Amino acid sequence: MRVLYRYFLILIACASILLGIQIPNFVDQYEKRLDAHFVEVENSLRGYQEIADRYYAGSVTALIKKHEESEDRADREEAGPIRNIYERYLRFKNERHFLETGLAGKVAFIVARGDRVLINETYTNYSFTIPLNQSAVLSGALSAAFVLVVMELLLTALSLLFRSPRRRFTLPSRGRR
């Protein structure tokens, strides 16, 4: 039984390493997708930014407000798409700023506040690789260590929980009196 347990732990450790190695790769693919979307939205905003620079001291918000307050119905309707482009631009710019950190900070940011659409796109189009760079190896080793420690803690807790009551409170004998 002990041998099976060891093999099971080795299997879990190997799987954890392989999954952990994917973390830096996923972050890299997420960042590339974010950059591509940012460039796209930046290009879409460029014409409106040039108008805002000429007439509203560079304020796209003032340009949007002018459209919203216009008497012309087409101008009012145009305000919505301009606002969407501008808000998307600001959101992606902000995300790029927060991702200017180490791997742990990037992972924490993506998990907690990453753009869910981009996360889903990255996951859907994810290409698995096995990079052997420092961050991938470290990530894999830490993942394996974490999973193994959690498993050991759970098994220890379960063994303590399901130990028979008689054995739980029996003190070892000290010899003869």
KOLTIVEX-932996 format. One line per field, with one value per atom (N, C-alpha, C, CB): atom name; x, y, z negated; residue in one letter; residue number from 1. Coordinates in steps of 0.2 Angstrom, whole numbers, plus 5000, padded with zeros to 4 digits. Glycine has a CB too. Layout:
atom [CA;...]
X [X;...]
Y [Y;...]
Z [Z;...]
res [a;...]
n [NUM;...]
# end
This chain:
atom [N;CA;C;CB;N;CA;C;CB;N;CA;C;CB;N;CA;C;CB;N;CA;C;CB;N;CA;C;CB;N;CA;C;CB;N;CA;C;CB;N;CA;C;CB;N;CA;C;CB;N;CA;C;CB;N;CA;C;CB;N;CA;C;CB;N;CA;C;CB;N;CA;C;CB;N;CA;C;CB;N;CA;C;CB;N;CA;C;CB;N;CA;C;CB;N;CA;C;CB;N;CA;C;CB;N;CA;C;CB;N;CA;C;CB;N;CA;C;CB;N;CA;C;CB;N;CA;C;CB;N;CA;C;CB;N;CA;C;CB;N;CA;C;CB;N;CA;C;CB;N;CA;C;CB;N;CA;C;CB;N;CA;C;CB;N;CA;C;CB;N;CA;C;CB;N;CA;C;CB;N;CA;C;CB;N;CA;C;CB;N;CA;C;CB;N;CA;C;CB;N;CA;C;CB;N;CA;C;CB;N;CA;C;CB;N;CA;C;CB;N;CA;C;CB;N;CA;C;CB;N;CA;C;CB;N;CA;C;CB;N;CA;C;CB;N;CA;C;CB;N;CA;C;CB;N;CA;C;CB;N;CA;C;CB;N;CA;C;CB;N;CA;C;CB;N;CA;C;CB;N;CA;C;CB;N;CA;C;CB;N;CA;C;CB;N;CA;C;CB;N;CA;C;CB;N;CA;C;CB;N;CA;C;CB;N;CA;C;CB;N;CA;C;CB;N;CA;C;CB;N;CA;C;CB;N;CA;C;CB;N;CA;C;CB;N;CA;C;CB;N;CA;C;CB;N;CA;C;CB;N;CA;C;CB;N;CA;C;CB;N;CA;C;CB;N;CA;C;CB;N;CA;C;CB;N;CA;C;CB;N;CA;C;CB;N;CA;C;CB;N;CA;C;CB;N;CA;C;CB;N;CA;C;CB;N;CA;C;CB;N;CA;C;CB;N;CA;C;CB;N;CA;C;CB;N;CA;C;CB;N;CA;C;CB;N;CA;C;CB;N;CA;C;CB;N;CA;C;CB;N;CA;C;CB;N;CA;C;CB;N;CA;C;CB;N;CA;C;CB;N;CA;C;CB;N;CA;C;CB;N;CA;C;CB;N;CA;C;CB;N;CA;C;CB;N;CA;C;CB;N;CA;C;CB;N;CA;C;CB;N;CA;C;CB;N;CA;C;CB;N;CA;C;CB;N;CA;C;CB;N;CA;C;CB;N;CA;C;CB;N;CA;C;CB;N;CA;C;CB;N;CA;C;CB;N;CA;C;CB;N;CA;C;CB;N;CA;C;CB;N;CA;C;CB;N;CA;C;CB;N;CA;C;CB;N;CA;C;CB;N;CA;C;CB;N;CA;C;CB;N;CA;C;CB;N;CA;C;CB;N;CA;C;CB;N;CA;C;CB;N;CA;C;CB;N;CA;C;CB;N;CA;C;CB;N;CA;C;CB;N;CA;C;CB;N;CA;C;CB;N;CA;C;CB;N;CA;C;CB;N;CA;C;CB;N;CA;C;CB;N;CA;C;CB;N;CA;C;CB;N;CA;C;CB;N;CA;C;CB;N;CA;C;CB;N;CA;C;CB;N;CA;C;CB;N;CA;C;CB;N;CA;C;CB;N;CA;C;CB;N;CA;C;CB;N;CA;C;CB;N;CA;C;CB;N;CA;C;CB;N;CA;C;CB;N;CA;C;CB;N;CA;C;CB;N;CA;C;CB;N;CA;C;CB;N;CA;C;CB;N;CA;C;CB;N;CA;C;CB;N;CA;C;CB;N;CA;C;CB;N;CA;C;CB;N;CA;C;CB;N;CA;C;CB;N;CA;C;CB;N;CA;C;CB;N;CA;C;CB;N;CA;C;CB;N;CA;C;CB;N;CA;C;CB;N;CA;C;CB;N;CA;C;CB;N;CA;C;CB;N;CA;C;CB;N;CA;C;CB;N;CA;C;CB;N;CA;C;CB;N;CA;C;CB]
X [5004;5000;5004;4995;5010;5014;5018;5020;5019;5022;5017;5024;5011;5006;5005;4999;5005;5005;5011;5005;5017;5022;5022;5029;5019;5018;5013;5017;5008;5003;5005;4997;5010;5013;5017;5017;5021;5025;5021;5030;5016;5011;5008;5005;5006;5003;5008;5000;5014;5020;5021;5026;5022;5023;5018;5024;5012;5006;5006;4999;5008;5008;5014;5009;5019;5025;5023;5031;5020;5018;5013;5015;5008;5003;5006;4997;5011;5014;5019;5018;5022;5026;5022;5029;5015;5011;5009;5004;5010;5008;5012;5009;5018;5022;5020;5029;5018;5017;5010;5017;5005;4998;4999;4994;5002;5003;5006;5008;5011;5014;5009;5020;5005;5000;4995;4997;4993;4988;4990;4986;4997;5000;5000;5007;5002;5002;4995;5005;4990;4983;4981;4978;4983;4981;4984;4983;4991;4994;4991;5002;4989;4986;4979;4985;4975;4969;4970;4965;4975;4977;4979;4983;4983;4985;4979;4991;4975;4969;4964;4965;4963;4959;4962;4957;4969;4973;4972;4980;4972;4971;4964;4973;4959;4952;4951;4948;4955;4954;4958;4956;4963;4968;4964;4972;4959;4956;4952;4951;4949;4945;4950;4940;4955;4960;4963;4966;4964;4967;4962;4968;4955;4950;4950;4943;4950;4951;4957;4950;4962;4968;4967;4974;4964;4963;4958;4961;4952;4947;4945;4941;4948;4946;4952;4941;4957;4964;4966;4963;4964;4966;4961;4973;4956;4951;4946;4947;4947;4942;4935;4944;4935;4929;4925;4931;4929;4925;4922;4930;4926;4923;4917;4928;4917;4911;4905;4913;4907;4901;4898;4904;4902;4900;4895;4906;4897;4893;4886;4896;4886;4880;4876;4882;4878;4874;4872;4878;4874;4873;4865;4877;4863;4856;4855;4854;4860;4860;4860;4866;4855;4853;4859;4847;4862;4868;4874;4870;4875;4881;4879;4881;4873;4872;4873;4864;4871;4871;4879;4867;4883;4890;4894;4893;4891;4894;4895;4890;4890;4891;4897;4885;4897;4903;4910;4903;4910;4916;4918;4916;4913;4914;4917;4908;4914;4916;4923;4911;4925;4932;4936;4933;4935;4939;4939;4936;4934;4934;4938;4927;4937;4941;4949;4939;4950;4957;4960;4958;4956;4959;4959;4954;4955;4955;4961;4949;4963;4968;4975;4968;4975;4981;4982;4980;4977;4978;4980;4971;4978;4980;4987;4976;4989;4996;5001;4997;4998;5002;5003;4999;4997;4998;5002;4991;5003;5006;5014;5004;5016;5023;5026;5024;5026;5029;5031;5023;5033;5036;5030;5040;5032;5027;5022;5031;5024;5019;5014;5022;5016;5011;5007;5015;5010;5005;5000;5010;5002;4997;4992;5001;4994;4989;4984;4992;4987;4982;4978;4987;4980;4976;4970;4980;4972;4967;4962;4970;4964;4960;4956;4963;4959;4956;4957;4959;4960;4961;4954;4964;4955;4949;4947;4951;4941;4938;4937;4931;4936;4935;4942;4932;4947;4954;4956;4959;4954;4956;4953;4954;4947;4943;4946;4936;4948;4951;4958;4952;4961;4968;4967;4972;4963;4961;4959;4956;4954;4952;4957;4946;4961;4966;4973;4967;4974;4980;4984;4979;4990;4994;4999;4998;4999;5003;5010;5000;5015;5022;5025;5025;5031;5035;5041;5036;5041;5047;5052;5045;5058;5063;5067;5067;5063;5067;5066;5064;5069;5069;5062;5074;5058;5052;5047;5048;5048;5043;5046;5044;5052;5054;5053;5062;5054;5052;5044;5054;5041;5033;5031;5030;5034;5032;5034;5036;5040;5042;5038;5050;5036;5032;5025;5032;5023;5016;5016;5014;5021;5022;5022;5028;5026;5027;5021;5033;5017;5011;5006;5008;5005;5000;5002;5000;5008;5010;5009;5018;5011;5010;5003;5013;4998;4991;4989;4987;4991;4989;4991;4992;4997;4999;4995;5007;4994;4990;4983;4990;4980;4973;4973;4970;4978;4979;4980;4984;4984;4985;4979;4991;4975;4969;4964;4966;4964;4959;4961;4958;4967;4969;4968;4977;4969;4967;4960;4970;4956;4949;4946;4946;4948;4945;4949;4945;4953;4957;4952;4963;4952;4948;4948;4948;4943;4943;4947;4936;4947;4951;4959;4950;4961;4968;4970;4970;4965;4966;4968;4960;4965;4967;4971;4960;4974;4978;4985;4978;4987;4994;4999;4994;5005;5009;5011;5016;5012;5013;5021;5012;5022;5028;5032;5028;5030;5033;5030;5041;5033;5030;5031;5033;5026;5026;5030;5020]
Y [4994;5000;5006;5000;5006;5012;5013;5010;5008;5009;5013;5002;5011;5014;5021;5010;5022;5029;5033;5030;5031;5034;5036;5030;5031;5031;5037;5025;5037;5041;5048;5040;5049;5056;5058;5056;5053;5055;5057;5049;5054;5055;5062;5050;5064;5070;5076;5070;5074;5079;5081;5077;5076;5077;5081;5070;5079;5083;5090;5080;5091;5098;5102;5098;5099;5102;5104;5098;5099;5101;5107;5095;5107;5112;5119;5110;5118;5124;5128;5122;5124;5126;5130;5121;5129;5133;5140;5129;5141;5147;5153;5148;5153;5159;5159;5158;5154;5154;5157;5146;5155;5158;5165;5155;5168;5175;5178;5176;5175;5178;5179;5174;5173;5173;5179;5166;5179;5184;5191;5184;5193;5199;5201;5199;5196;5197;5198;5191;5195;5196;5203;5191;5205;5212;5217;5212;5216;5221;5222;5219;5216;5216;5220;5209;5219;5222;5230;5219;5231;5238;5242;5239;5239;5242;5243;5238;5238;5239;5245;5233;5245;5251;5257;5249;5257;5264;5266;5263;5262;5264;5267;5258;5263;5265;5272;5260;5274;5280;5286;5279;5284;5289;5295;5286;5294;5300;5304;5297;5301;5305;5309;5300;5306;5309;5315;5304;5315;5320;5326;5318;5324;5330;5333;5326;5328;5331;5335;5325;5334;5338;5345;5334;5345;5351;5356;5350;5353;5357;5357;5355;5352;5351;5350;5345;5353;5353;5345;5357;5341;5334;5330;5334;5332;5329;5325;5334;5318;5314;5314;5307;5315;5316;5322;5316;5327;5333;5332;5339;5329;5327;5323;5324;5318;5314;5318;5308;5322;5326;5331;5330;5334;5338;5334;5341;5328;5323;5322;5317;5321;5319;5325;5317;5331;5337;5340;5342;5337;5339;5339;5335;5344;5344;5338;5351;5337;5332;5325;5332;5321;5314;5310;5311;5310;5306;5307;5307;5314;5315;5312;5323;5313;5310;5302;5312;5299;5292;5290;5289;5294;5293;5293;5298;5297;5297;5290;5302;5286;5279;5275;5275;5274;5271;5274;5270;5280;5284;5282;5291;5283;5282;5274;5283;5270;5263;5262;5258;5265;5264;5267;5268;5273;5277;5273;5284;5270;5266;5260;5265;5257;5251;5252;5247;5258;5260;5261;5267;5265;5266;5260;5271;5255;5249;5245;5245;5244;5241;5244;5240;5251;5254;5253;5262;5253;5252;5245;5253;5240;5233;5232;5228;5236;5235;5238;5239;5243;5246;5241;5253;5238;5234;5227;5232;5226;5220;5221;5217;5227;5229;5227;5236;5220;5218;5211;5218;5208;5201;5196;5199;5189;5184;5183;5178;5183;5183;5188;5182;5194;5200;5200;5207;5197;5197;5191;5195;5186;5180;5183;5174;5186;5189;5194;5192;5198;5203;5200;5208;5195;5192;5188;5187;5184;5181;5185;5176;5190;5195;5200;5198;5203;5209;5209;5215;5203;5203;5203;5196;5205;5206;5199;5210;5197;5191;5189;5190;5193;5192;5189;5198;5193;5191;5185;5197;5184;5177;5172;5177;5172;5167;5166;5169;5172;5171;5167;5178;5169;5166;5159;5170;5157;5150;5146;5149;5149;5146;5144;5150;5149;5149;5147;5155;5144;5143;5137;5141;5138;5133;5131;5136;5124;5122;5121;5115;5123;5122;5120;5128;5117;5116;5120;5108;5126;5130;5128;5138;5128;5127;5133;5121;5138;5144;5145;5151;5149;5150;5150;5155;5155;5156;5150;5162;5146;5141;5135;5138;5134;5128;5130;5128;5136;5138;5138;5146;5140;5139;5132;5143;5128;5121;5118;5117;5119;5117;5119;5118;5125;5128;5125;5136;5124;5121;5114;5121;5110;5103;5103;5100;5108;5108;5110;5113;5115;5117;5111;5123;5108;5102;5097;5100;5095;5089;5091;5088;5097;5099;5099;5106;5102;5102;5095;5106;5090;5083;5080;5079;5081;5078;5081;5080;5088;5090;5087;5098;5087;5084;5076;5084;5073;5066;5065;5062;5069;5069;5071;5074;5076;5078;5073;5085;5069;5064;5058;5062;5056;5051;5052;5049;5058;5060;5060;5067;5062;5062;5055;5066;5051;5044;5039;5042;5041;5036;5034;5039;5028;5025;5029;5017;5030;5033;5030;5034;5023;5020;5021;5012;5021;5022;5030;5020;5034;5041;5043;5045;5040;5043;5038;5044;5033;5028;5031;5021;5031;5033;5027;5037;5027;5022;5020;5023;5013;5011;5013;5003;5014;5016;5010;5022;5005;4999;4997;5000;4993;4990;4995;4983;4994;4998;4995;5001]
Z [5000;5000;5000;4994;4996;4996;5003;4991;5006;5013;5018;5016;5018;5022;5020;5021;5013;5011;5014;5003;5014;5016;5024;5015;5028;5035;5036;5038;5032;5033;5032;5028;5027;5025;5031;5019;5034;5039;5045;5041;5047;5052;5051;5053;5045;5043;5044;5036;5042;5042;5050;5039;5054;5061;5064;5065;5063;5066;5063;5064;5057;5054;5058;5047;5059;5062;5069;5062;5073;5080;5080;5083;5075;5075;5073;5071;5068;5065;5071;5059;5075;5080;5085;5084;5085;5090;5088;5091;5081;5078;5082;5071;5082;5086;5093;5085;5096;5103;5104;5106;5100;5100;5099;5095;5094;5093;5099;5087;5102;5108;5114;5110;5115;5120;5119;5121;5112;5110;5112;5103;5110;5111;5119;5108;5123;5130;5133;5134;5130;5132;5130;5129;5124;5121;5126;5114;5127;5132;5138;5132;5141;5148;5148;5151;5143;5142;5140;5136;5137;5135;5141;5130;5145;5152;5156;5155;5156;5161;5158;5160;5152;5149;5149;5142;5149;5149;5156;5147;5161;5168;5170;5173;5167;5167;5164;5164;5159;5155;5158;5148;5162;5165;5168;5170;5172;5176;5171;5181;5166;5161;5157;5157;5155;5151;5155;5149;5161;5165;5165;5172;5166;5165;5158;5167;5153;5146;5145;5141;5148;5148;5151;5151;5157;5160;5157;5167;5154;5152;5145;5156;5141;5134;5130;5133;5131;5127;5126;5121;5130;5129;5126;5126;5123;5119;5123;5114;5124;5127;5123;5128;5117;5113;5115;5105;5116;5118;5125;5118;5130;5136;5136;5141;5131;5130;5128;5126;5123;5120;5125;5114;5130;5135;5140;5139;5141;5145;5142;5147;5135;5131;5131;5124;5131;5130;5137;5126;5142;5149;5151;5154;5155;5157;5162;5160;5166;5171;5168;5176;5170;5167;5169;5170;5175;5177;5173;5184;5171;5166;5159;5166;5157;5150;5150;5148;5156;5156;5157;5162;5160;5161;5154;5166;5149;5143;5139;5138;5140;5137;5139;5138;5146;5148;5147;5156;5147;5145;5138;5146;5134;5126;5125;5122;5129;5128;5130;5132;5136;5138;5133;5145;5130;5126;5119;5124;5116;5110;5111;5108;5117;5118;5118;5125;5121;5122;5115;5126;5110;5104;5100;5100;5100;5097;5099;5098;5105;5107;5105;5115;5106;5104;5096;5105;5092;5085;5084;5082;5087;5086;5088;5091;5094;5096;5090;5102;5087;5081;5076;5079;5074;5068;5070;5066;5076;5078;5078;5084;5077;5077;5070;5078;5068;5062;5063;5057;5058;5058;5060;5052;5061;5062;5057;5063;5051;5045;5045;5038;5046;5047;5053;5047;5058;5064;5063;5070;5061;5059;5055;5056;5049;5044;5048;5039;5052;5055;5060;5059;5064;5069;5066;5074;5060;5057;5053;5051;5050;5046;5051;5041;5055;5059;5067;5056;5069;5076;5080;5078;5086;5091;5092;5097;5090;5091;5098;5088;5103;5110;5112;5114;5111;5113;5110;5111;5103;5100;5104;5093;5106;5109;5116;5110;5120;5126;5126;5129;5121;5120;5118;5114;5114;5112;5119;5107;5122;5128;5133;5131;5134;5140;5137;5143;5131;5128;5131;5120;5132;5135;5129;5141;5128;5122;5125;5120;5121;5122;5116;5125;5116;5111;5111;5110;5109;5109;5103;5109;5104;5099;5097;5101;5095;5093;5086;5097;5083;5075;5072;5073;5075;5072;5072;5075;5078;5079;5074;5086;5074;5069;5062;5070;5060;5053;5052;5052;5057;5056;5056;5062;5060;5059;5053;5065;5050;5044;5038;5042;5038;5033;5033;5033;5039;5040;5037;5047;5039;5036;5028;5039;5026;5018;5015;5017;5018;5015;5015;5019;5020;5021;5016;5028;5016;5011;5004;5013;5002;4995;4993;4994;4998;4997;4996;5002;5001;5000;4994;5006;4991;4985;4979;4984;4979;4974;4974;4975;4980;4980;4978;4987;4980;4978;4970;4981;4967;4960;4956;4958;4959;4955;4956;4959;4962;4962;4958;4970;4957;4953;4946;4954;4944;4937;4936;4935;4941;4940;4940;4946;4943;4944;4940;4951;4936;4931;4926;4928;4924;4919;4912;4918;4909;4903;4897;4900;4897;4892;4893;4893;4899;4901;4900;4908;4901;4901;4894;4903;4888;4882;4877;4878;4880;4877;4876;4880;4870;4868;4868;4861;4871;4871;4863;4875;4862;4855;4854;4855;4847;4845;4842;4840;4843;4840;4833;4838;4829;4823;4817;4821;4813;4807;4801;4805]
res [m;m;m;m;r;r;r;r;v;v;v;v;l;l;l;l;y;y;y;y;r;r;r;r;y;y;y;y;f;f;f;f;l;l;l;l;i;i;i;i;l;l;l;l;i;i;i;i;a;a;a;a;c;c;c;c;a;a;a;a;s;s;s;s;i;i;i;i;l;l;l;l;l;l;l;l;g;g;g;g;i;i;i;i;q;q;q;q;i;i;i;i;p;p;p;p;n;n;n;n;f;f;f;f;v;v;v;v;d;d;d;d;q;q;q;q;y;y;y;y;e;e;e;e;k;k;k;k;r;r;r;r;l;l;l;l;d;d;d;d;a;a;a;a;h;h;h;h;f;f;f;f;v;v;v;v;e;e;e;e;v;v;v;v;e;e;e;e;n;n;n;n;s;s;s;s;l;l;l;l;r;r;r;r;g;g;g;g;y;y;y;y;q;q;q;q;e;e;e;e;i;i;i;i;a;a;a;a;d;d;d;d;r;r;r;r;y;y;y;y;y;y;y;y;a;a;a;a;g;g;g;g;s;s;s;s;v;v;v;v;t;t;t;t;a;a;a;a;l;l;l;l;i;i;i;i;k;k;k;k;k;k;k;k;h;h;h;h;e;e;e;e;e;e;e;e;s;s;s;s;e;e;e;e;d;d;d;d;r;r;r;r;a;a;a;a;d;d;d;d;r;r;r;r;e;e;e;e;e;e;e;e;a;a;a;a;g;g;g;g;p;p;p;p;i;i;i;i;r;r;r;r;n;n;n;n;i;i;i;i;y;y;y;y;e;e;e;e;r;r;r;r;y;y;y;y;l;l;l;l;r;r;r;r;f;f;f;f;k;k;k;k;n;n;n;n;e;e;e;e;r;r;r;r;h;h;h;h;f;f;f;f;l;l;l;l;e;e;e;e;t;t;t;t;g;g;g;g;l;l;l;l;a;a;a;a;g;g;g;g;k;k;k;k;v;v;v;v;a;a;a;a;f;f;f;f;i;i;i;i;v;v;v;v;a;a;a;a;r;r;r;r;g;g;g;g;d;d;d;d;r;r;r;r;v;v;v;v;l;l;l;l;i;i;i;i;n;n;n;n;e;e;e;e;t;t;t;t;y;y;y;y;t;t;t;t;n;n;n;n;y;y;y;y;s;s;s;s;f;f;f;f;t;t;t;t;i;i;i;i;p;p;p;p;l;l;l;l;n;n;n;n;q;q;q;q;s;s;s;s;a;a;a;a;v;v;v;v;l;l;l;l;s;s;s;s;g;g;g;g;a;a;a;a;l;l;l;l;s;s;s;s;a;a;a;a;a;a;a;a;f;f;f;f;v;v;v;v;l;l;l;l;v;v;v;v;v;v;v;v;m;m;m;m;e;e;e;e;l;l;l;l;l;l;l;l;l;l;l;l;t;t;t;t;a;a;a;a;l;l;l;l;s;s;s;s;l;l;l;l;l;l;l;l;f;f;f;f;r;r;r;r;s;s;s;s;p;p;p;p;r;r;r;r;r;r;r;r;r;r;r;r;f;f;f;f;t;t;t;t;l;l;l;l;p;p;p;p;s;s;s;s;r;r;r;r;g;g;g;g;r;r;r;r;r;r;r;r]
n [1;1;1;1;2;2;2;2;3;3;3;3;4;4;4;4;5;5;5;5;6;6;6;6;7;7;7;7;8;8;8;8;9;9;9;9;10;10;10;10;11;11;11;11;12;12;12;12;13;13;13;13;14;14;14;14;15;15;15;15;16;16;16;16;17;17;17;17;18;18;18;18;19;19;19;19;20;20;20;20;21;21;21;21;22;22;22;22;23;23;23;23;24;24;24;24;25;25;25;25;26;26;26;26;27;27;27;27;28;28;28;28;29;29;29;29;30;30;30;30;31;31;31;31;32;32;32;32;33;33;33;33;34;34;34;34;35;35;35;35;36;36;36;36;37;37;37;37;38;38;38;38;39;39;39;39;40;40;40;40;41;41;41;41;42;42;42;42;43;43;43;43;44;44;44;44;45;45;45;45;46;46;46;46;47;47;47;47;48;48;48;48;49;49;49;49;50;50;50;50;51;51;51;51;52;52;52;52;53;53;53;53;54;54;54;54;55;55;55;55;56;56;56;56;57;57;57;57;58;58;58;58;59;59;59;59;60;60;60;60;61;61;61;61;62;62;62;62;63;63;63;63;64;64;64;64;65;65;65;65;66;66;66;66;67;67;67;67;68;68;68;68;69;69;69;69;70;70;70;70;71;71;71;71;72;72;72;72;73;73;73;73;74;74;74;74;75;75;75;75;76;76;76;76;77;77;77;77;78;78;78;78;79;79;79;79;80;80;80;80;81;81;81;81;82;82;82;82;83;83;83;83;84;84;84;84;85;85;85;85;86;86;86;86;87;87;87;87;88;88;88;88;89;89;89;89;90;90;90;90;91;91;91;91;92;92;92;92;93;93;93;93;94;94;94;94;95;95;95;95;96;96;96;96;97;97;97;97;98;98;98;98;99;99;99;99;100;100;100;100;101;101;101;101;102;102;102;102;103;103;103;103;104;104;104;104;105;105;105;105;106;106;106;106;107;107;107;107;108;108;108;108;109;109;109;109;110;110;110;110;111;111;111;111;112;112;112;112;113;113;113;113;114;114;114;114;115;115;115;115;116;116;116;116;117;117;117;117;118;118;118;118;119;119;119;119;120;120;120;120;121;121;121;121;122;122;122;122;123;123;123;123;124;124;124;124;125;125;125;125;126;126;126;126;127;127;127;127;128;128;128;128;129;129;129;129;130;130;130;130;131;131;131;131;132;132;132;132;133;133;133;133;134;134;134;134;135;135;135;135;136;136;136;136;137;137;137;137;138;138;138;138;139;139;139;139;140;140;140;140;141;141;141;141;142;142;142;142;143;143;143;143;144;144;144;144;145;145;145;145;146;146;146;146;147;147;147;147;148;148;148;148;149;149;149;149;150;150;150;150;151;151;151;151;152;152;152;152;153;153;153;153;154;154;154;154;155;155;155;155;156;156;156;156;157;157;157;157;158;158;158;158;159;159;159;159;160;160;160;160;161;161;161;161;162;162;162;162;163;163;163;163;164;164;164;164;165;165;165;165;166;166;166;166;167;167;167;167;168;168;168;168;169;169;169;169;170;170;170;170;171;171;171;171;172;172;172;172;173;173;173;173;174;174;174;174;175;175;175;175;176;176;176;176;177;177;177;177]
# end
